[in-house]
Amino acid sequence: MNRMMIKIAARIACICLPLFGMLPPAAAADEVILGIFPFLSTRQMVDQFNPLKDHLSRAVGRPVTLRSAPDYKNFIERTASGEYDVIIDAPHLARLAQKRDGYLPLAQSGYKVEFMVVARKDSPVQSLADLRGRAVAIGARLSLTHMLLGKELLKNGLVLDRDVQYLDTATFSNVLQAVIRGDAAVGALTALVWNGAPPEARGELREILRQKDLGPGLVVLGHPRLGATMQRKLQTALYTFKDTAAGQAYFQKTKQIDFRPVDEADLRVMDPYTELLVTQ
């Protein structure tokens, strides 16, 4: 390996280790750790959330560092241990962090969860009822998408992991490619992931199911140790992000619409799914 390749590898390691390292580095005294639930690849998370990270850092006058975890289970555990000062979370995980771990909701996205199931355009699968004996790609077993799919399959007399094979793709970034390659008959994901996928990938697929307005797409929460003053600064920064050039580009790209005050009723909708989390 030549010297240039060594330098490139070192830079990649510097990005990936804070996000996914098994033993995350200790935070500096003035550092704010922003945890992102692992629904995208490392590169996609860095690309997507760096503008928000920089905006929050300027607003609070402290360095902000992105971190995640290798999978949902580890992210839930790290949230419970207080590793993150702020988390951007799926709604059912956010409700768990609020009720069990004491995190305080700061904002939610204007985007509401849209659950989707997609198949190849040339697939014989027309509905969930056609999935008996076939495989479905899902990004993570503890995801809301996994729970929603299991619920919909039951309506069609099918049980996930018994009548329908579950293909774990590690992150939702890989779901569409698993369907395109033929590794799975269908893929289950959210419109948030679908909207961010390359147009050429979406062009090979068609929807067989879409459900809208199932709860807040993303929820931002702060650890109580931040204190009321820091929490207010973060809230203000989140609400005003849409008014900046970087924020407008961010929301145009992610389709998250904006960050707005948390609706407690939206979070309560997640209670049945949060209860499922604690039993798994």
N, C-alpha and C positions, 0 to 999 in steps of 0.2 A: 504494500500500500504506500503510495507516494505521500509527500508532505501535505499536499493540498487535500487529498482524501482524508487524511488524519484530522486536519482542521475542520473539514465539513462534518465528519463523524462526531467530533467533539461538540460542535455547535448544536447538532441534532440532539445529542445526549443532554445538553443543558436545557433544551426545551422540554424534552419528554420526561426527564427524571422528576422535576417538581410536580408534573401532572400525574404521573403513574407510578413513581417509585414506591417500592414496598416500605421503605423507611424514609418518609419525607423529611427534608431538612427543617430544623427548628426555625420558626419565624423570628425576624428581627423585632426589637422592642416596639418600633414605630410602624411595623409592616401590617397591612391588612390582607388577610388570606381570603381570596374569593374562590369558593369551591363550586365547580360546575358538575352537575350529575352527568355520568358518562354515556351520553346518548349518541355522540359523534366520535370520529377518530380524533387522535391527538392533534393532527394538523388542522382539521376542520374546526376544532374547538378554539385553537389559538387564533386562527384566521377570523373566526366569527366574533369572539369575545374580546379581542385585544382593543378595539376602539372603545368599548364600554369600560374596560379596565382602565384605560388611560384617562377617560372622562372622569371616572370616580376618583382616581388618584389626584387629579387637578382640583376637584371639588373639595376633597377632605384634607388636602395638603400632606398626604402620606403616601408612600409607595404601596401599590396594590399588586399582589402576585396571584396568578391563576394556578389553581390546583384541581385535580379530579381524583379518580380512583380507578383501579383496573376493571371494576364491575359494580353493579348496583349494590350488591351485598356489602362490599368494602366501603362504598360511599356512605351507606346507611350507618355502618359501624363507626366510620371516621366522623360523621356528623354527630353521632351520640357521644363520642369522646371529646367533642369540642375542638377538633382540629381546625375547623373553618370559622372565620369571623363573620363572613357573609356567604350565603349559598344561593345559587340559582338552581331551582329544583323543579322536577315534575310535580304536579299538584298533589298526588297521593303521598309522595315522599315528603313534600312540604308540610302536609297536614300532620304526618308522623313527627317530623322535627318540631313542629309547634306544640303538639299535645304531649309528646313524651320527653323531648329534650329541651323544651323551654325557649326555642328560637322565636323571635318576634317578627311577624310578617311586615315587610316594608312596602312591597309593591307587587303587582301582578301584571302580566302582559295583557294588552288589549285583545290579542289573539286568544280564541277559545279552542279547546281540544277538538280536532276533527280526526276521527278514527277512520282509517282506510284499509281496504284489502284490494290488492292488485294482482293481475295475472298477465301472462304474455298474451299479446293480441291473437296469436294462433293457438292458444290453449283451448281445450274442450271444456274447461271449468267455467261455468256460468254463474254459479252461486256457491255459498258455503255448503249446501247440501251435496255438492259434487266432490267434496274433499275426502270422503271415506277412503282410507287406504293410501292417501297421498300425504305429502309433506308441506308444512307451512313454515316460512322463514319469519322469525321474530328477533328483534335486537337483544332482548334480555328477558329472562324468566320472571323477574320481579317488576317488570315494567307495567304501566297502566295498560299498554297495548296488549300485553299477554293476557291480562285479566279480562279486558273487553272482548278479546277474541274468544276466550274460553266461554264467556257468558253467551255470546252469539252462536257458538257451535252447539251449546246445549239446547238452544231453541230449535236446532235442526236435528236433534237426536244424536249428536256426536260429542265425544269426550276427547279433549286434547290429551295426547300421550297414550291414548288407547285406540281410538278410531282414526285419529289424525296424528301424524308424526310431527314432533316439534324440532325444527332445525334452528339451533342457536347460532346466530351470526356474530356474536360478541358485541357489536354496536349496530345501531340502525343505519349507519352509513353503508353497510354491506347487504342490507335486505334486498334492494332492487337488483343488484348484480346476481344474487343467489337465484332469483326468479328468472332473470334473463338467461343465465347459464343452464337453467333446467334442474338446479339442485333442489328446488322446491316448486310445487305447483302454484302457490300464491305467496305473497308477502304481506304481512300486517305491519302498519306503520302509522304515523300521524301526518297530517297535511304539512306540518312544520318541516318534517324531513323531506316529504315529497316535493314541496316548493323549492327546496334548496338543492335538489338533485339536478344533474346535467340534463338539458333538454333532450339529448339523444337517448338517454336512458328512459326518460318518461315516454318518449316516442315509441318505444317497443312494448309498452304495457297499456293495460286498460283497467279501469276500476270495475270491481264487481260488488263493492259495498262502500258506502261513505255515511258516517253519522256525524252530526255537527253539534256544537255548543254543549260539550260534555263536561265542562269545567275550565278553569283558567289554564292556558297553555303552559305558562311558566310562572313561578312564584319566587320572589326574592325575600329572603329572611336574614335577620341579623342576630348574632349571639348576644345574650343579655350583657355580657362583660363590656360591650362597646360603650354602653351608657347612652342616656337619652339624647345628649347633644350630638354625638357622632351618628346616632340613628337618624336624627332629623336631617343632618347634612346629607347622609346617603339617600334618604327619601327625596329630598329636594333635587339632588343630582339625577336620580332616576327619573323623576317626573319631567325634568327639563331637558333630558337627553335628546328628545325628539326635536327640540328647537335649535340644535346645533347641526352644522354641516355633516359632522361625523355621524351623528344620530340619525339624520335623514337617510344617509347612505346605508347605515346599519339596518334600519327598519324596512327600507326598500328591498334589501337583500334577504333579510330573514323572514319578512312578512309577519313579524310579531306585533305590528301596528304601533304600540307605544308601551310605556310603563305607567300605571295608574294606581290610585288607592285600592287597597285590598277590600274585596267584598267578602265578609265573613260567611255569607250564605253560600258563595261559590266554594269556599273551603269545606263547609259542612257536607256538601255533596260528595266529597271524597271519603267520608268516614267509613262506608262499607268496604272500600278498597284498602284503606289503611288498616282496618281490622284483619283483612286477608294477609297483609304484610306481616303482621306480628305472629301469625300462625304458621308461617313458612320458614 
